[in-house]
Amino acid sequence: MEIDTVLKRIDHTIFLANEGYLYGINRFEKEDADIFKTKILFKDAIFMRGEAAAQVFYDQEKFDRAGAVPKFALKTLFGEGGIQGLEGKAHAHRKALFMSFMGLESIDKLIEILEKELFAAAEAWQSKEKVFIFDA
């Protein structure tokens, strides 16, 4: 993929912070492009979408996952030792395990289990004065 759009401002960090996930979507639409280059925290950043972007992103020869996710995100969002930080055979093995659950039957079963557990928890929460969702 070639970058044919470079955003003009010195830095776009504030826009990314204000718009969150919509930042990329908004720029893709405004620029009528599937790939654009900008600066985030004064460092070059490339945003891309579409099938060609996915092929580039999942090419293990082009990207290293180790160190890509900030430590605070690993600790709070993903958990340390998650697939986001694995490389090579360890990554391939964990991804294959994860993808084995992605069939429609597996997803339906997962939704069924989630609903059952969530409703049971919600019932227990009703008798409590406070519920700390993170702990729950």
DSSP file with accessible surface (Angstrom, degrees, kcal/mol):
  #  RESIDUE AA STRUCTURE BP1 BP2  ACC     N-H-->O    O-->H-N    N-H-->O    O-->H-N    TCO  KAPPA ALPHA  PHI   PSI    X-CA   Y-CA   Z-CA
    1    1 A M              0   0  100      0, 0.0     2,-0.4     0, 0.0     0, 0.0   0.000 360.0 360.0 360.0 135.1    0.0    0.0    0.0
    2    2 A E        -     0   0  173     33,-0.0     2,-0.7     2,-0.0    33,-0.1  -0.809 360.0-125.4-100.3 141.5    1.3    3.4   -0.9
    3    3 A I        +     0   0   62     -2,-0.4    33,-0.1     1,-0.2     3,-0.1  -0.756  37.2 163.3 -84.9 115.9    0.6    6.4    1.4
    4    4 A D        +     0   0  124     -2,-0.7     2,-0.4    31,-0.4    -1,-0.2   0.426  58.3  62.7-112.9   0.0   -1.0    9.1   -0.8
    5    5 A T        +     0   0   22     30,-0.3    32,-2.2     2,-0.0     2,-0.5  -0.985  53.8 179.2-129.2 123.7   -2.3   11.3    2.0
    6    6 A V  B     -a   37   0A  85     -2,-0.4    32,-0.2    30,-0.2     2,-0.1  -0.990  30.5-126.7-120.4 120.1   -0.2   13.1    4.6
    7    7 A L        -     0   0   15     30,-2.7     5,-0.0    -2,-0.5    -2,-0.0  -0.417  14.6-137.6 -70.5 143.8   -2.1   15.2    7.0
    8    8 A K        +     0   0  196     -2,-0.1    -1,-0.1    30,-0.0    30,-0.0   0.773  67.4  95.4 -78.7 -32.1   -1.0   18.8    7.2
    9    9 A R  S    S-     0   0  160      1,-0.1    30,-0.2    30,-0.0     3,-0.1  -0.229  78.7-120.0 -65.4 157.4   -0.9   19.7   11.0
   10   10 A I  S    S+     0   0  135      1,-0.2     2,-0.3    28,-0.1    -1,-0.1   0.895  93.4   1.1 -61.9 -40.9    2.3   19.3   13.0
   11   11 A D        -     0   0   29     30,-0.1    -1,-0.2    27,-0.1    29,-0.2  -0.996  49.3-164.0-153.4 143.7    0.7   16.8   15.4
   12   12 A H     >  +     0   0   11     27,-3.2     4,-2.4    -2,-0.3     3,-0.2   0.210  58.3 112.0-113.4  13.3   -2.7   15.1   15.7
   13   13 A T  H  > S+     0   0   36     26,-0.2     4,-2.8     1,-0.2     5,-0.2   0.906  78.3  51.2 -56.0 -44.5   -2.4   13.8   19.3
   14   14 A I  H  > S+     0   0  104      1,-0.2     4,-2.3     2,-0.2    -1,-0.2   0.888 110.1  49.5 -63.9 -36.8   -5.1   16.1   20.6
   15   15 A F  H  > S+     0   0   51     -3,-0.2     4,-2.6     2,-0.2     5,-0.3   0.920 111.6  48.6 -67.8 -42.2   -7.5   15.0   17.9
   16   16 A L  H  X S+     0   0   54     -4,-2.4     4,-2.4     2,-0.2     7,-0.2   0.928 112.0  49.6 -62.4 -43.0   -6.9   11.4   18.6
   17   17 A A  H  < S+     0   0   74     -4,-2.8    -2,-0.2    -5,-0.2    -1,-0.2   0.908 115.8  42.8 -63.4 -40.4   -7.4   12.0   22.3
   18   18 A N  H  < S+     0   0  124     -4,-2.3    -1,-0.2    -5,-0.2    -2,-0.2   0.863 123.8  34.4 -73.6 -36.8  -10.7   13.8   21.7
   19   19 A E  H >< S-     0   0   52     -4,-2.6     3,-1.7     1,-0.2    -2,-0.2   0.648  83.0-174.2 -97.3 -18.3  -12.1   11.5   19.1
   20   20 A G  T >< S-     0   0   35     -4,-2.4     3,-2.0    -5,-0.3     4,-0.4  -0.298  71.9  -2.5  59.9-136.5  -10.8    8.1   20.3
   21   21 A Y  T 3> S+     0   0  228      1,-0.3     4,-0.9     2,-0.2     3,-0.4   0.754 130.2  65.1 -60.2 -25.7  -11.6    5.3   17.9
   22   22 A L  H <> S+     0   0   98     -3,-1.7     4,-3.4     1,-0.2    -1,-0.3   0.678  80.0  84.3 -72.0 -15.4  -13.5    7.6   15.6
   23   23 A Y  H <> S+     0   0    0     -3,-2.0     4,-2.1    -7,-0.2    -1,-0.2   0.942  95.0  39.4 -52.2 -55.1  -10.3    9.5   14.8
   24   24 A G  H  > S+     0   0   10     -3,-0.4     4,-3.0    -4,-0.4     5,-0.2   0.939 116.3  50.5 -62.5 -46.3   -9.2    7.1   12.1
   25   25 A I  H  X S+     0   0   76     -4,-0.9     4,-2.2     1,-0.2     5,-0.2   0.927 110.3  50.6 -58.4 -45.5  -12.7    6.7   10.7
   26   26 A N  H  X S+     0   0   62     -4,-3.4     4,-2.6     1,-0.2    -1,-0.2   0.910 113.7  44.1 -60.2 -43.1  -13.2   10.4   10.5
   27   27 A R  H  X S+     0   0   23     -4,-2.1     4,-2.8    -5,-0.3     6,-0.2   0.884 109.4  55.5 -72.1 -38.8  -10.0   11.0    8.7
   28   28 A F  H  X>S+     0   0   15     -4,-3.0     5,-1.7     1,-0.2     4,-0.8   0.935 114.9  40.8 -56.9 -44.3  -10.5    8.1    6.3
   29   29 A E  H  <5S+     0   0  131     -4,-2.2     3,-0.4    -5,-0.2    -2,-0.2   0.934 116.1  48.2 -70.0 -46.2  -13.8    9.6    5.3
   30   30 A K  H  <5S+     0   0  162     -4,-2.6    -2,-0.2     1,-0.2    -1,-0.2   0.902 120.9  36.5 -61.5 -42.1  -12.6   13.2    5.2
   31   31 A E  H  <5S-     0   0   69     -4,-2.8    -1,-0.2    -5,-0.2    -2,-0.2   0.524 100.3-133.6 -88.4  -7.4   -9.6   12.4    3.1
   32   32 A D  T  <5 +     0   0  146     -4,-0.8     2,-0.3    -3,-0.4    -3,-0.2   0.942  66.0 123.2  50.1  51.1  -11.3    9.7    1.0
   33   33 A A      < -     0   0    9     -5,-1.7    -1,-0.2    -6,-0.2    -2,-0.2  -0.969  63.4-148.3-139.9 152.4   -8.3    7.4    1.6
   34   34 A D  S    S+     0   0   85     -2,-0.3    15,-2.3     1,-0.2     2,-0.3   0.420  91.4  34.4 -97.8  -3.2   -7.7    4.0    3.1
   35   35 A I  E     + B   0  48A  13     13,-0.2   -31,-0.4    -7,-0.1   -30,-0.3  -0.983  65.4 167.2-151.0 136.3   -4.3    5.0    4.4
   36   36 A F  E     - B   0  47A   0     11,-2.5    11,-2.7    -2,-0.3     2,-0.4  -0.991  23.3-137.1-147.9 158.0   -2.9    8.2    5.7
   37   37 A K  E     +aB   6  46A  67    -32,-2.2   -30,-2.7    -2,-0.3     2,-0.2  -0.919  34.0 143.5-116.7 140.0    0.2    9.4    7.5
   38   38 A T  E     - B   0  45A   6      7,-2.7     7,-2.6    -2,-0.4     2,-0.4  -0.789  45.7 -93.9-149.9-166.6    0.3   11.9   10.4
   39   39 A K  E     - B   0  44A  77      5,-0.2   -27,-3.2    -2,-0.2     2,-0.4  -0.992  26.6-174.3-125.9 133.0    2.1   12.5   13.6
   40   40 A I  E >  S- B   0  43A  31      3,-2.5     3,-1.6    -2,-0.4   -29,-0.0  -0.999  85.2  -5.1-123.1 125.9    1.1   11.3   17.1
   41   41 A L  T 3  S-     0   0  123     -2,-0.4    -1,-0.1     1,-0.3     3,-0.1   0.882 130.8 -63.5  52.9  37.0    3.2   12.5   20.0
   42   42 A F  T 3  S+     0   0  143      1,-0.2     2,-0.4    -3,-0.1    -1,-0.3   0.652 115.0 113.9  63.3  19.8    5.4   14.1   17.3
   43   43 A K  E <  S-B   40   0A 158     -3,-1.6    -3,-2.5     1,-0.0    -1,-0.2  -0.921  78.3 -95.0-116.6 146.9    6.3   10.7   15.8
   44   44 A D  E     -B   39   0A  95     -2,-0.4     2,-0.4    -5,-0.2    -5,-0.2  -0.313  45.8-177.2 -58.7 135.9    5.2    9.4   12.4
   45   45 A A  E     -B   38   0A  22     -7,-2.6    -7,-2.7     2,-0.0     2,-0.5  -0.998  13.6-155.7-138.0 136.9    2.1    7.3   12.5
   46   46 A I  E     -B   37   0A  92     -2,-0.4     2,-0.4    -9,-0.2    -9,-0.2  -0.963   5.3-165.1-115.4 128.7    0.3    5.5    9.7
   47   47 A F  E     +B   36   0A  48    -11,-2.7   -11,-2.5    -2,-0.5     2,-0.3  -0.936  17.8 167.4-110.2 133.4   -3.4    4.7    9.8
   48   48 A M  E     -B   35   0A  55     -2,-0.4     2,-0.3   -13,-0.2   -13,-0.2  -0.986  11.8-178.8-146.6 155.6   -4.7    2.2    7.4
   49   49 A R        +     0   0   89    -15,-2.3     4,-0.4    -2,-0.3     3,-0.2  -0.934  36.3  57.3-146.0 167.1   -7.9    0.1    6.8
   50   50 A G  S  > S-     0   0   45     -2,-0.3     4,-2.2     1,-0.2     5,-0.2  -0.294  92.5 -57.1 101.0 175.6   -9.3   -2.4    4.3
   51   51 A E  H  > S+     0   0  153      1,-0.2     4,-2.3     2,-0.2     5,-0.2   0.912 132.4  51.1 -62.0 -44.9   -8.3   -5.9    3.1
   52   52 A A  H  > S+     0   0   47      1,-0.2     4,-2.0     2,-0.2    -1,-0.2   0.909 110.2  50.9 -62.4 -38.0   -4.8   -4.8    1.8
   53   53 A A  H  > S+     0   0    5     -4,-0.4     4,-3.0     1,-0.2    -1,-0.2   0.913 108.6  51.6 -64.7 -41.9   -4.1   -3.1    5.2
   54   54 A A  H  X S+     0   0   42     -4,-2.2     4,-2.5     1,-0.2    -1,-0.2   0.907 107.9  52.3 -62.4 -39.9   -5.1   -6.3    7.1
   55   55 A Q  H  < S+     0   0  123     -4,-2.3     4,-0.4     2,-0.2    -1,-0.2   0.915 113.0  44.3 -63.6 -40.8   -2.7   -8.4    4.9
   56   56 A V  H >< S+     0   0   39     -4,-2.0     3,-1.2     1,-0.2     6,-0.2   0.947 113.7  50.6 -65.4 -47.5    0.1   -6.0    5.7
   57   57 A F  H 3< S+     0   0  108     -4,-3.0    -2,-0.2     1,-0.3    -1,-0.2   0.872 111.9  45.9 -61.9 -38.6   -0.7   -5.9    9.4
   58   58 A Y  T 3< S+     0   0  136     -4,-2.5     2,-0.9    -5,-0.2    -1,-0.3   0.430  81.1 111.6 -90.1   4.5   -0.9   -9.7    9.8
   59   59 A D    X>  -     0   0   53     -3,-1.2     3,-1.9    -4,-0.4     4,-0.9  -0.673  58.3-156.3 -76.8 108.2    2.3  -10.3    7.8
   60   60 A Q  T 34 S+     0   0   79     -2,-0.9    -1,-0.2     1,-0.3    28,-0.1   0.666  88.4  63.6 -65.6 -14.8    4.6  -11.6   10.7
   61   61 A E  T 34 S+     0   0  176      1,-0.2    -1,-0.3     3,-0.0     3,-0.1   0.705 104.6  46.6 -78.6 -18.7    7.7  -10.5    8.7
   62   62 A K  T <4 S+     0   0  126     -3,-1.9     2,-0.4    -6,-0.2    -2,-0.2   0.676 111.2  44.1 -98.3 -21.2    6.7   -6.8    8.9
   63   63 A F     <  -     0   0   79     -4,-0.9     2,-0.4    -6,-0.1    -1,-0.1  -0.974  56.8-153.2-132.4 144.4    5.7   -6.3   12.5
   64   64 A D        -     0   0  128     -2,-0.4    23,-0.1     1,-0.1    -3,-0.0  -0.940   3.9-165.8-107.3 134.5    7.0   -7.2   16.0
   65   65 A R    >>  +     0   0   38     -2,-0.4     3,-2.5    21,-0.2     4,-0.5   0.786  58.1 104.2 -87.0 -30.9    4.4   -7.5   18.7
   66   66 A A  T 34 S+     0   0   64      1,-0.3    19,-0.1     2,-0.1    -2,-0.1  -0.304  98.5   2.0 -57.5 124.4    6.9   -7.5   21.6
   67   67 A G  T 34 S+     0   0   79      2,-0.1    -1,-0.3     1,-0.1     4,-0.1   0.439  99.1 112.9  80.5  -1.0    6.8   -4.1   23.2
   68   68 A A  T <4  +     0   0   70     -3,-2.5    -2,-0.1    16,-0.2    17,-0.1   0.839  67.5  61.0 -73.8 -32.2    4.0   -2.8   20.9
   69   69 A V  S  < S-     0   0   32     -4,-0.5    -2,-0.1    15,-0.1     5,-0.1  -0.838  95.3-114.4 -98.8 127.0    1.4   -2.5   23.7
   70   70 A P    >>  -     0   0   68      0, 0.0     4,-1.9     0, 0.0     3,-0.7  -0.244  25.5-116.3 -57.8 148.0    2.2   -0.2   26.5
   71   71 A K  H 3> S+     0   0  149      1,-0.3     4,-2.4     2,-0.2     5,-0.2   0.869 113.8  56.7 -56.2 -39.5    2.7   -1.9   29.9
   72   72 A F  H 3> S+     0   0  148      1,-0.2     4,-1.8     2,-0.2     5,-0.3   0.892 108.0  48.4 -63.1 -34.3   -0.3   -0.1   31.5
   73   73 A A  H <>>S+     0   0    7     -3,-0.7     4,-2.8     2,-0.2     5,-1.8   0.895 109.6  52.1 -71.8 -38.2   -2.5   -1.5   28.7
   74   74 A L  I  <>S+     0   0   31     -4,-1.9     5,-2.7     1,-0.2    -2,-0.2   0.917 113.7  44.3 -61.3 -41.4   -1.1   -5.0   29.2
   75   75 A K  I  <5S+     0   0  132     -4,-2.4    -1,-0.2     4,-0.2    -2,-0.2   0.829 127.4  26.8 -73.8 -32.5   -1.8   -4.9   32.9
   76   76 A T  I  <5S+     0   0   83     -4,-1.8    -3,-0.2    -5,-0.2    -2,-0.2   0.825 131.7  23.8-102.2 -36.8   -5.3   -3.4   32.6
   77   77 A L  I  <5S+     0   0  126     -4,-2.8    -3,-0.2    -5,-0.3    -4,-0.1   0.870 132.6  15.2 -99.6 -45.3   -6.8   -4.4   29.3
   78   78 A F  I   <S-     0   0   95     -5,-1.8    -4,-0.2     4,-0.0    -3,-0.2   0.724  94.0-121.4-106.2 -30.6   -5.2   -7.5   28.0
   79   79 A G    > < -     0   0   31     -5,-2.7     3,-1.2    -6,-0.5    -4,-0.2   0.247  37.5 -75.9  89.7 139.6   -3.3   -9.1   30.9
   80   80 A E  T 3  S+     0   0  131      1,-0.2     3,-0.1    -5,-0.1    -9,-0.0  -0.434 119.0  30.9 -69.4 143.7    0.4   -9.8   30.9
   81   81 A G  T 3  S+     0   0   52      1,-0.2    -1,-0.2    -2,-0.1    -2,-0.1   0.529  89.3 144.3  85.7   6.7    1.4  -12.8   28.8
   82   82 A G    X   -     0   0   13     -3,-1.2     3,-1.7     1,-0.1     4,-0.3  -0.203  68.7 -97.1 -73.8 170.7   -1.4  -12.3   26.3
   83   83 A I  G >  S+     0   0   40      1,-0.3     3,-1.3     2,-0.2    -1,-0.1   0.770 114.7  75.1 -60.5 -26.3   -1.2  -12.9   22.6
   84   84 A Q  G 3  S+     0   0   60      1,-0.3    -1,-0.3    -6,-0.1   -16,-0.2   0.766 103.1  37.8 -61.4 -24.7   -0.5   -9.2   21.9
   85   85 A G  G <  S+     0   0   32     -3,-1.7    -1,-0.3   -19,-0.1     2,-0.2   0.392  94.9 103.5-108.4   3.5    3.1   -9.6   23.2
   86   86 A L    <   -     0   0   38     -3,-1.3     2,-0.3    -4,-0.3   -21,-0.2  -0.544  49.4-163.1 -88.3 155.1    3.9  -13.1   21.9
   87   87 A E    >>  -     0   0   63     -2,-0.2     4,-1.3   -22,-0.1     3,-0.9  -0.868  45.5 -13.6-128.4 162.2    6.1  -13.8   18.8
   88   88 A G  H 3> S-     0   0   36     -2,-0.3     4,-2.6     1,-0.2     5,-0.2  -0.092 124.0  -1.7  55.4-133.7    6.8  -16.7   16.5
   89   89 A K  H 3> S+     0   0  195      1,-0.2     4,-2.8     2,-0.2    -1,-0.2   0.867 133.1  55.3 -62.8 -38.3    5.6  -20.2   17.5
   90   90 A A  H <> S+     0   0   55     -3,-0.9     4,-2.3     2,-0.2    -1,-0.2   0.929 111.5  44.8 -61.9 -42.1    4.1  -19.0   20.8
   91   91 A H  H  X S+     0   0   10     -4,-1.3     4,-2.8     2,-0.2     5,-0.2   0.938 113.5  49.3 -66.1 -46.4    2.0  -16.4   19.0
   92   92 A A  H  X S+     0   0   47     -4,-2.6     4,-2.5     1,-0.2    -2,-0.2   0.906 112.4  48.4 -60.7 -42.4    0.9  -18.9   16.3
   93   93 A H  H  X S+     0   0  138     -4,-2.8     4,-2.2     2,-0.2    -1,-0.2   0.945 114.2  45.0 -63.7 -47.1    0.0  -21.5   18.8
   94   94 A R  H  X S+     0   0  101     -4,-2.3     4,-2.5    -5,-0.2    -2,-0.2   0.907 114.0  50.0 -65.4 -39.6   -2.1  -19.0   21.0
   95   95 A K  H  X S+     0   0   70     -4,-2.8     4,-3.2    -5,-0.2     5,-0.2   0.926 109.5  50.7 -65.5 -42.4   -3.7  -17.5   17.9
   96   96 A A  H  X S+     0   0   62     -4,-2.5     4,-1.6    -5,-0.2    -2,-0.2   0.911 110.7  50.0 -61.5 -40.9   -4.7  -21.0   16.6
   97   97 A L  H  < S+     0   0   90     -4,-2.2     4,-0.4     2,-0.2     3,-0.2   0.950 113.5  45.3 -60.8 -48.6   -6.2  -21.8   20.0
   98   98 A F  H >< S+     0   0  115     -4,-2.5     3,-1.7     1,-0.2    -2,-0.2   0.933 111.6  51.5 -61.1 -46.6   -8.2  -18.6   20.0
   99   99 A M  H >< S+     0   0   99     -4,-3.2     3,-1.9     1,-0.3    -1,-0.2   0.783  95.5  70.6 -66.6 -23.3   -9.3  -19.0   16.4
  100  100 A S  T 3< S+     0   0   76     -4,-1.6     3,-0.4     1,-0.3    -1,-0.3   0.733  98.6  51.3 -66.0 -17.1  -10.6  -22.5   17.2
  101  101 A F  T <  S+     0   0  117     -3,-1.7    -1,-0.3    -4,-0.4    -2,-0.2   0.362  87.5  87.3 -96.3   5.0  -13.3  -20.9   19.2
  102  102 A M    <   +     0   0   68     -3,-1.9    -1,-0.2     4,-0.1    -2,-0.1   0.367  57.5 110.7 -94.2   7.0  -14.4  -18.5   16.5
  103  103 A G  S  > S-     0   0   39     -3,-0.4     4,-2.5    -4,-0.1     5,-0.2  -0.360  82.8-107.6 -73.5 161.1  -16.9  -20.7   14.7
  104  104 A L  H  > S+     0   0  138      1,-0.2     4,-2.7     2,-0.2     5,-0.2   0.898 119.3  52.2 -58.5 -40.2  -20.6  -19.8   14.9
  105  105 A E  H  > S+     0   0  174      1,-0.2     4,-2.2     2,-0.2    -1,-0.2   0.932 111.4  46.5 -61.9 -45.3  -21.4  -22.7   17.3
  106  106 A S  H  > S+     0   0   44      2,-0.2     4,-2.6     1,-0.2    -2,-0.2   0.901 112.9  49.0 -64.2 -41.8  -18.6  -21.7   19.6
  107  107 A I  H  X S+     0   0   56     -4,-2.5     4,-2.6     2,-0.2    -2,-0.2   0.923 110.4  50.9 -66.2 -42.0  -19.6  -18.1   19.6
  108  108 A D  H  X S+     0   0  101     -4,-2.7     4,-2.3    -5,-0.2    -2,-0.2   0.919 112.0  47.7 -60.0 -42.1  -23.3  -19.0   20.3
  109  109 A K  H  X S+     0   0  107     -4,-2.2     4,-2.6     2,-0.2    -2,-0.2   0.915 110.3  52.0 -65.9 -41.2  -22.1  -21.1   23.2
  110  110 A L  H  X S+     0   0  108     -4,-2.6     4,-2.9     2,-0.2    -2,-0.2   0.922 109.9  48.7 -61.4 -42.9  -19.9  -18.3   24.5
  111  111 A I  H  X S+     0   0   79     -4,-2.6     4,-2.9     2,-0.2     5,-0.2   0.923 110.5  51.8 -62.8 -42.0  -22.9  -15.9   24.4
  112  112 A E  H  X S+     0   0  111     -4,-2.3     4,-2.3     1,-0.2    -2,-0.2   0.932 112.7  44.4 -60.5 -46.5  -25.1  -18.4   26.2
  113  113 A I  H  X S+     0   0   79     -4,-2.6     4,-2.8     2,-0.2     5,-0.3   0.928 113.4  51.2 -64.7 -45.1  -22.5  -18.8   29.0
  114  114 A L  H  X S+     0   0  109     -4,-2.9     4,-3.0     1,-0.2     5,-0.2   0.929 110.8  47.8 -59.6 -46.9  -21.9  -15.1   29.2
  115  115 A E  H  X S+     0   0  107     -4,-2.9     4,-2.7     2,-0.2     5,-0.3   0.933 112.5  49.2 -60.5 -44.9  -25.6  -14.3   29.6
  116  116 A K  H  X S+     0   0  150     -4,-2.3     4,-2.1    -5,-0.2    -2,-0.2   0.944 115.9  42.5 -59.7 -48.8  -26.0  -17.0   32.2
  117  117 A E  H  X S+     0   0  111     -4,-2.8     4,-2.4     2,-0.2    -1,-0.2   0.893 114.4  50.6 -67.1 -40.3  -23.1  -15.8   34.3
  118  118 A L  H  X S+     0   0   94     -4,-3.0     4,-2.9    -5,-0.3    -2,-0.2   0.928 111.4  47.1 -66.4 -43.6  -24.0  -12.1   33.8
  119  119 A F  H  X S+     0   0  146     -4,-2.7     4,-2.1    -5,-0.2    -1,-0.2   0.902 112.4  50.6 -66.1 -37.5  -27.6  -12.6   34.9
  120  120 A A  H  X S+     0   0   56     -4,-2.1     4,-1.9    -5,-0.3    -2,-0.2   0.928 113.1  45.9 -64.7 -42.8  -26.4  -14.7   37.9
  121  121 A A  H  X S+     0   0   30     -4,-2.4     4,-2.5     2,-0.2    -2,-0.2   0.927 110.8  52.5 -65.5 -44.1  -24.0  -11.9   38.9
  122  122 A A  H  X S+     0   0   33     -4,-2.9     4,-1.2     1,-0.2    -1,-0.2   0.886 107.8  52.3 -60.6 -37.4  -26.5   -9.2   38.4
  123  123 A E  H  < S+     0   0  145     -4,-2.1     4,-0.5     1,-0.2     3,-0.4   0.926 111.2  46.4 -63.8 -43.4  -28.9  -11.0   40.7
  124  124 A A  H >< S+     0   0   52     -4,-1.9     3,-0.9     1,-0.2    -2,-0.2   0.867 107.7  58.2 -67.0 -34.0  -26.3  -11.3   43.4
  125  125 A W  H >< S+     0   0   70     -4,-2.5     3,-1.8     1,-0.2    -1,-0.2   0.785  89.8  72.8 -67.4 -27.4  -25.4   -7.6   43.0
  126  126 A Q  T 3< S+     0   0  161     -4,-1.2    -1,-0.2    -3,-0.4    -2,-0.2   0.811  95.6  50.9 -60.4 -28.7  -28.9   -6.5   43.8
  127  127 A S  T <  S+     0   0  109     -3,-0.9     2,-0.3    -4,-0.5    -1,-0.3   0.500  97.1  88.8 -88.1  -1.4  -28.5   -7.3   47.4
  128  128 A K    <   -     0   0  126     -3,-1.8     3,-0.1    -4,-0.2    -3,-0.0  -0.709  68.7-144.9-100.1 148.2  -25.2   -5.3   47.7
  129  129 A E  S    S+     0   0  192     -2,-0.3     2,-0.3     1,-0.2    -1,-0.1   0.878  89.2  17.0 -73.7 -39.3  -24.9   -1.6   48.5
  130  130 A K        -     0   0  147      2,-0.0     2,-0.4     0, 0.0    -1,-0.2  -0.983  63.8-162.7-133.9 147.0  -22.0   -1.2   46.2
  131  131 A V        -     0   0   50     -2,-0.3     2,-0.9    -3,-0.1     3,-0.1  -0.997  10.1-152.4-129.7 126.0  -20.6   -3.2   43.3
  132  132 A F     >  -     0   0  132     -2,-0.4     4,-2.5     1,-0.2     3,-0.2  -0.867   9.4-162.9 -98.3 102.9  -17.1   -2.7   42.0
  133  133 A I  T  4 S+     0   0  118     -2,-0.9    -1,-0.2     1,-0.2     0, 0.0   0.880  85.7  56.0 -57.5 -41.2  -17.3   -3.8   38.4
  134  134 A F  T  4 S+     0   0  175      1,-0.2    -1,-0.2     2,-0.2    -2,-0.0   0.937 112.1  42.6 -59.4 -45.3  -13.6   -4.2   37.9
  135  135 A D  T  4        0   0  130      1,-0.2    -1,-0.2    -3,-0.2    -2,-0.2   0.873 360.0 360.0 -66.6 -38.5  -13.4   -6.6   40.8
  136  136 A A     <        0   0   82     -4,-2.5    -1,-0.2   -15,-0.0    -2,-0.2   0.869 360.0 360.0 -65.7 360.0  -16.5   -8.5   39.7
